[in-house]
Amino acid sequence: MADPLAWIAEDVANLKQQGLFINLRTIGSAVGPWMIVDGKRVLNMCTNDYLGLANHAALREAAQAATAQWGVGPAAVRSIAGTTELHVQLERRLAQFKGVEDALYVQSGFCANQAVIPPLVGKEDVIFSDRLNHASIIDGCRLSSAKIIPYEHGNAADAERVIQENLPHFRRGLLISDGVFSMDGDIAPLDQLYSVAARYGVMTMVDDAHGEGVLGHGGRGIVDHFGLRGKFDVEVGTLSKAFGVVGGVIAGRKTIVDYVRQKARPFLFSSAVTPADTAACLAAVDLLEQSTDLVDRLWSNARFFKAEMQRLGFDTGRSQTPITPVMLGEAPLAQQFSRALFEQGLFAMAIGFPTVARGQARIRVMISASHSQADLEQALTIFAAVGKQLGVI
Ligand SMILES: *Cc1c(COP(=O)(O)O)cnc(C)c1O
């Protein structure tokens, strides 16, 4: 008999041949500017720990205290017996922080998109989606069975064109965009998208995973950044990036958030987030409300690093945020560049097709408030050396 799983080996061989096979690096220490990666101590420019909260003492202590009081597991989905006072408190605090009517805390940002999109649209409806939207948005859209119509990346005029052409053929429409695009670090023109959607009566949603804790006053996100508070119907976010913990948030109109509590399958059929995580998120909100220092530090680090990289002759693409792509072109060069950085003690990953378009491979540098000036200068020295060694600058 033929092996019924032989096709997997074939597919994996294909991935390897195309340079698309993922080799996992193993982290041997807490997240921070310096980490043990594959047994080696390196300068970390790879994680989404924008504010250095992933191993912050206040969050660690909150998580420990919550574990002592509440135990480790929820033992229930939110809708049965998994909604603790901690969850309710976090949701209230997140809504206040973001200046929205209500918020729902779910297991992850990925989950938030699966949770919120299907209740809003079904097979008689249409979704207008930025061509570069995140995979979790695309999957949430697919789960809804609504017709998905992409518009050109970051282009409100094109969004208007596809709305005009298609909306009349459907029951209702939903416009969805990433806030900050995670591979290029550019920002969606949310003000223009909002005007277009409002003109046609289309519901609006933004996924602000990389804007939460980064953009807006003290990290209140992209809607705050554009002064559109209370205008967007849904803001999806994550507590897994700048907030340093894990979880997702669906924030916005109370009508929608309450409806999601009734309908969302990840809310109804998958267990609640643990007490430790929920309490750590609460501690993160406390820190962000107390001071804008970490957010300010993140931005001054990002501005310094990006300007110096450009001065060295690197192309940092269209980034407007601390996400700093170093554009290299072909995937094998990006992989070689990343390996050379690692040899010199700097951890930054190469990103290639299909995560980004062919010919646009890059190193993606993630700047954090936790990087010291000396860390950034050391990173620049290493980038300059590798850039010269490989003929990039
Ligand atoms: C990272 C990311 C997510 C996923 O968030 P998790 O909390 O890690 O599941 C969702 N949307 C966007 C745009 C992201 O960048």
Ligand as a Chemical Component Dictionary entry (heavy atoms), coordinates in Angstrom:
data_LIG
# 
_chem_comp.id                   LIG 
_chem_comp.type                 NON-POLYMER 
_chem_comp.pdbx_formal_charge   0 
_chem_comp.three_letter_code    LIG 
# 
loop_
_chem_comp_atom.comp_id 
_chem_comp_atom.atom_id 
_chem_comp_atom.alt_atom_id 
_chem_comp_atom.type_symbol 
_chem_comp_atom.charge 
_chem_comp_atom.model_Cartn_x 
_chem_comp_atom.model_Cartn_y 
_chem_comp_atom.model_Cartn_z 
_chem_comp_atom.pdbx_ordinal 
LIG C1 C1 C 0 -0.091 40.195 15.233 1  
LIG C2 C2 C 0 -1.376 40.528 14.595 2  
LIG C3 C3 C 0 -2.549 39.863 14.953 3  
LIG C4 C4 C 0 -2.523 38.696 15.889 4  
LIG O1 O1 O 0 -2.458 39.072 17.223 5  
LIG P1 P1 P 0 -2.155 37.940 18.308 6  
LIG O2 O2 O 0 -2.590 38.535 19.584 7  
LIG O3 O3 O 0 -0.697 37.639 18.236 8  
LIG O4 O4 O 0 -2.972 36.744 17.930 9  
LIG C5 C5 C 0 -3.730 40.264 14.393 10 
LIG N1 N1 N 0 -3.775 41.276 13.496 11 
LIG C6 C6 C 0 -2.673 41.931 13.122 12 
LIG C7 C7 C 0 -2.780 43.071 12.151 13 
LIG C8 C8 C 0 -1.428 41.589 13.652 14 
LIG O5 O5 O 0 -0.330 42.239 13.273 15 
# 
loop_
_chem_comp_bond.comp_id 
_chem_comp_bond.atom_id_1 
_chem_comp_bond.atom_id_2 
_chem_comp_bond.value_order 
_chem_comp_bond.pdbx_ordinal 
LIG C1 C2 SING 1  
LIG C2 C3 SING 2  
LIG C2 C8 DOUB 3  
LIG C3 C4 SING 4  
LIG C3 C5 DOUB 5  
LIG C4 O1 SING 6  
LIG O1 P1 SING 7  
LIG P1 O2 DOUB 8  
LIG P1 O3 SING 9  
LIG P1 O4 SING 10 
LIG C5 N1 SING 11 
LIG N1 C6 DOUB 12 
LIG C6 C7 SING 13 
LIG C6 C8 SING 14 
LIG C8 O5 SING 15 
# 
